[in-house]
Each structure stands twice: as structure tokens, then as C-alpha cells.
Amino acid sequence: MKTLATIAAASVAFAAATAHAETTLKIACYLPPSSVSVTKILKPFDTAVTDETKGDVKFQEYWGGTLGRNPEQQYKLVTGGIADIAFISTYTSGGQFPDASITELPGLVKTSASGSPAYWGLYKAGLMRGFDDIKVVGLYMASVNLLHTKKPIAKLEDIKGMKLQSSGPLFADFVKNIGGTAVYMPATELAQSLASGVVDGTTVDWTGFITFKLENLAYNHYEIPLGGISFVIAMNKQKWESLSAADKAALDKFGGAAMAKSGGAAYDAGGAERRAKVAEDKNHHFVEPSVAEQDAAFAKYAEPIYRDWIAKTPDGQKKFDTFKKLLADAAAGK
């Protein structure tokens, strides 16, 4: 009888362990299934984690906003348990992640490949506010923004008097400092606004330029790095705590620094691919200012924005200096 009892107890324990090990995580992204984040970052992440855990962790994928389309509600989607993991744009999160705006400072970030690891490094250093109530699976940023206009621009000052849709307040400040007018509107309204003359141009990255179908509306491109918007792949904290140590290790292995690296590379590659597609049309004109021209422009028009950001941000100087060092390290391959 003792042997039978022992066997029965072992069977119950084995069944309980098996039930606990098999976990399905609901992962959501409001971007379309064809987006860079879904195809190049999130789906490969899902596959890698499932393979690493030998199927103990599986993902139920909700792309294109099927769990919630409003970008401003994605944080609540995670903290409320509607999604276990979700893609969040820090820019549309109502100030939840105030320090993440550092990636949007014009002129600091030259590529997503350097910006994304620096962004992750700043978080790991404990210098980012707003992340305490979620498990941060990964952080990365879009490719850098630049200027796209209907009228030709040979130098930055040619945007004086132009109305430019600006992807965030820091980009808007840069436009204003030069003498342009910043116009706020959803990116979904940008094509119609360009066609009707409501705006003369925009500050989006190459990915957004194609996504929002602007290639037949703005034919002039001034390629100066204006920073980029950042993202967080957030997980419900309670769901994270329910995972086994092995499952947590798998998510950390393919999230974190690995996702920052793959995410940055994916967005740079996606931007380059879309730029090449635009360049096939000879009606498009590209101006690539020299490093000296860029440095002069940022010293004149961006430095006041840096000083203001530092003054308004707790430990702003430390965060700014740390981010610049992390950018330099990432660019050098450290």
C-alpha cells in the first residue's frame, strides 16, 4: 500500500508539473502583420522561445490590433491582463515612460542599431522611469526620422515657413527652432494632409514613409538624423511571476539585449530597403548633408532642446551623458 501511495503521489506531482510547464502567452501588437516589428522581431522571438522551451511556452498571436487597436491603450492592455505581452510605443503612452523620449532628441541617435542597445542599456542602468509595474521583455527603437517635403530643400534653413507634420514634441521643437511650423496630427491623416496642402512635409522614418503611402506626395528628402520613436515589449507582471525559472530564462535570453540588437538591425534594414524602393523613382531627390553640416545644425538648433530636456528631467544630465556613452559604445561594437 505504501508503494501504491508513493506512485500515486508521484503521478499527481508529475501531472501538476506538466500542467504548470505548458503555458500559452497572448502576445499583441496593433501594427499590421506585415510590419517590421511583427515579421522581423516578434514572430522570430515567439519561435525562438517556443523552441528553447521545447514547446513548454507557446504564443497565441494577436496582430493588427485584434486585442485592441488604440495605441494609447496598450499599456493598460498588459497591466489589465487582456494581453500577456504587448508591443507599446512609448510616444503614445500618455507620459508613462517620460525618459524614453531621449531617443527622440534630434541628432543623438544615428542608427537604430546603436540607439536600441543604448536604450536597453539606459534601462538596465536603472535610469528609466515608468517601467516598474511591468516586466520589460525588450526595448528597441524605430529607424531614425528625417525630413520629407513637397518642395526641394538644399539646406536645412529651406524649411523656414513650411508646415511640417512632426512625430513628437522634440521633433516639433527642432522644426520650430529653424523657423518652420510644427503640425500635430495622426500619421493616418498624413497622406490626405500632404495631398490637400494642409502640411508641406513630415518628419518620419523610411518605414513610416512607405507605410503611410507618401511616396507619391513628397519627393524631396533631407537626410539628417532626427532621432526616432522607441518601443517596449511589455509583459504582465503577474503572468511573468507564474512562469517557471526555465521559461523565464528563455524569455530573457531572446528578449533584453538580444532583442535590442535584432530590433535595431531589423529597423535599419527595413528603412534601407524602403529607401531603395523610393530611389527607384527618379522623381525623388535626396540631399545628404556632410557631417560638418549636420554638426553645425545640431549645435545651433538641437542644443537648446538638449538643455531643456536635461533641465526638465530628474537626473537629466546623468541620463543624457550615460546615453551618449552607450551610443558611442554601441557604434564601436562594444
PEKACOR-V260724 format. One record per residue. RES is the residue in three letters. OMEGA is omega as a letter, one per 40 degrees, with the letter a starting at -180 (999 if undefined). D_CENTER is the distance of its C-alpha to the mean C-alpha in Angstrom with 2 decimals. Layout:
# PEKACOR-V260724
res = (RES	RES)
omega = (OMEGA	OMEGA)
d_center = (D_CENTER	D_CENTER)
This chain:
# PEKACOR-V260724
res = (MET	LYS	THR	LEU	ALA	THR	ILE	ALA	ALA	ALA	SER	VAL	ALA	PHE	ALA	ALA	ALA	THR	ALA	HIS	ALA	GLU	THR	THR	LEU	LYS	ILE	ALA	CYS	TYR	LEU	PRO	PRO	SER	SER	VAL	SER	VAL	THR	LYS	ILE	LEU	LYS	PRO	PHE	ASP	THR	ALA	VAL	THR	ASP	GLU	THR	LYS	GLY	ASP	VAL	LYS	PHE	GLN	GLU	TYR	TRP	GLY	GLY	THR	LEU	GLY	ARG	ASN	PRO	GLU	GLN	GLN	TYR	LYS	LEU	VAL	THR	GLY	GLY	ILE	ALA	ASP	ILE	ALA	PHE	ILE	SER	THR	TYR	THR	SER	GLY	GLY	GLN	PHE	PRO	ASP	ALA	SER	ILE	THR	GLU	LEU	PRO	GLY	LEU	VAL	LYS	THR	SER	ALA	SER	GLY	SER	PRO	ALA	TYR	TRP	GLY	LEU	TYR	LYS	ALA	GLY	LEU	MET	ARG	GLY	PHE	ASP	ASP	ILE	LYS	VAL	VAL	GLY	LEU	TYR	MET	ALA	SER	VAL	ASN	LEU	LEU	HIS	THR	LYS	LYS	PRO	ILE	ALA	LYS	LEU	GLU	ASP	ILE	LYS	GLY	MET	LYS	LEU	GLN	SER	SER	GLY	PRO	LEU	PHE	ALA	ASP	PHE	VAL	LYS	ASN	ILE	GLY	GLY	THR	ALA	VAL	TYR	MET	PRO	ALA	THR	GLU	LEU	ALA	GLN	SER	LEU	ALA	SER	GLY	VAL	VAL	ASP	GLY	THR	THR	VAL	ASP	TRP	THR	GLY	PHE	ILE	THR	PHE	LYS	LEU	GLU	ASN	LEU	ALA	TYR	ASN	HIS	TYR	GLU	ILE	PRO	LEU	GLY	GLY	ILE	SER	PHE	VAL	ILE	ALA	MET	ASN	LYS	GLN	LYS	TRP	GLU	SER	LEU	SER	ALA	ALA	ASP	LYS	ALA	ALA	LEU	ASP	LYS	PHE	GLY	GLY	ALA	ALA	MET	ALA	LYS	SER	GLY	GLY	ALA	ALA	TYR	ASP	ALA	GLY	GLY	ALA	GLU	ARG	ARG	ALA	LYS	VAL	ALA	GLU	ASP	LYS	ASN	HIS	HIS	PHE	VAL	GLU	PRO	SER	VAL	ALA	GLU	GLN	ASP	ALA	ALA	PHE	ALA	LYS	TYR	ALA	GLU	PRO	ILE	TYR	ARG	ASP	TRP	ILE	ALA	LYS	THR	PRO	ASP	GLY	GLN	LYS	LYS	PHE	ASP	THR	PHE	LYS	LYS	LEU	LEU	ALA	ASP	ALA	ALA	ALA	GLY	LYS)
omega = (i	i	i	i	i	i	a	i	i	i	i	a	i	i	i	i	i	a	a	a	a	a	i	a	i	a	a	i	a	i	a	a	a	a	i	a	a	a	a	a	a	i	i	i	i	a	a	a	i	i	a	a	a	i	i	i	i	a	i	a	i	a	i	i	a	i	a	a	a	a	a	a	a	i	i	i	a	a	i	i	i	i	i	i	i	i	a	i	a	a	a	a	i	i	a	a	a	a	i	i	i	i	a	i	a	i	a	a	a	i	i	a	i	a	a	i	i	i	i	a	i	i	a	i	i	a	a	i	i	a	a	a	i	i	i	i	a	i	i	a	i	i	a	i	i	a	i	a	i	i	i	i	i	i	a	a	i	i	i	a	i	i	a	i	a	a	i	a	a	i	i	i	i	i	a	a	i	a	i	i	i	i	i	i	i	a	i	i	a	a	i	a	i	a	a	i	i	i	a	a	a	i	i	i	a	i	i	a	i	a	a	i	a	a	i	a	i	a	a	a	i	a	i	a	a	a	a	i	a	a	i	i	a	i	i	a	i	i	i	a	a	a	i	i	a	i	i	a	i	i	i	a	a	i	i	a	a	i	i	a	a	i	i	i	a	a	i	i	i	i	i	i	a	i	i	i	i	a	i	i	a	i	a	a	a	i	i	a	i	i	i	i	i	a	i	a	a	i	a	a	a	a	i	i	i	a	a	i	a	a	a	a	i	a	a	a	i	a	a	a	i	i	i	i	i	i	i	i	a	i	i	i	a	999)
d_center = (60.87	58.89	57.47	56.55	54.86	52.90	51.77	50.82	48.77	47.00	46.23	44.75	42.62	41.44	40.59	38.67	36.70	35.94	34.84	32.52	31.02	30.08	26.91	24.91	21.42	20.03	16.39	14.79	12.11	12.96	11.76	14.84	16.08	15.96	12.22	10.52	8.52	11.99	14.31	12.95	11.08	12.25	15.77	16.55	15.54	17.89	20.59	20.49	20.86	23.59	25.39	25.21	26.73	29.18	28.20	28.42	24.81	23.98	21.22	21.86	19.05	18.31	16.19	16.29	16.65	19.92	19.56	18.35	16.96	16.27	12.60	14.34	16.10	13.60	14.20	17.89	17.63	16.92	19.25	21.85	21.95	21.48	18.68	18.78	15.12	12.36	8.76	7.88	6.06	7.54	9.03	11.04	12.23	15.42	15.17	14.65	12.37	14.16	13.60	9.79	10.84	12.17	9.36	10.58	14.13	15.69	16.98	15.63	12.87	14.56	12.35	9.05	11.74	12.91	10.04	8.18	11.66	12.57	9.89	11.20	14.64	14.58	13.95	16.69	18.92	18.99	17.80	15.06	16.40	15.70	14.93	18.64	19.18	16.74	16.51	13.22	13.00	9.94	7.03	4.89	3.21	4.69	8.41	10.33	12.10	15.88	18.93	20.39	23.80	26.86	29.24	29.44	28.19	29.80	28.61	26.05	28.82	29.45	26.85	29.30	30.30	27.54	25.50	21.82	19.13	16.55	12.86	13.35	16.33	15.82	15.69	18.64	20.51	20.35	21.77	24.40	25.44	26.34	28.26	26.14	25.51	22.04	21.86	19.53	19.18	16.99	15.56	17.90	20.79	19.96	22.13	25.10	24.79	24.87	27.75	29.72	29.26	27.53	25.07	25.74	22.27	18.57	15.71	13.02	11.70	13.89	11.93	12.21	15.72	16.90	15.23	17.01	20.13	20.76	22.50	25.93	25.39	24.10	25.78	25.17	22.23	22.18	19.81	19.03	15.65	14.48	11.27	7.77	5.45	3.22	3.06	6.58	9.00	12.02	15.67	18.82	20.74	24.09	23.09	21.81	25.15	27.07	26.02	28.34	27.76	27.47	24.83	22.76	23.21	21.95	18.63	18.27	19.38	16.71	13.89	13.53	14.12	14.61	11.24	9.67	12.25	12.05	8.34	8.79	12.07	11.16	9.00	11.79	14.36	13.18	13.28	16.63	18.00	17.45	18.88	21.82	22.44	22.67	24.91	27.38	28.47	30.71	30.43	27.08	27.41	25.19	25.69	24.29	25.52	26.87	25.42	28.26	27.47	23.82	24.96	27.56	25.26	22.78	25.84	27.23	24.43	21.51	23.60	24.66	21.07	20.53	23.81	23.02	19.68	21.63	24.53	22.68	20.64	22.63	23.11	21.16	23.02	22.48	18.71	18.66	21.10	19.47	16.10	18.17	20.09	17.23	15.89	19.49	19.92	16.94	18.24	21.64	20.65	21.54)
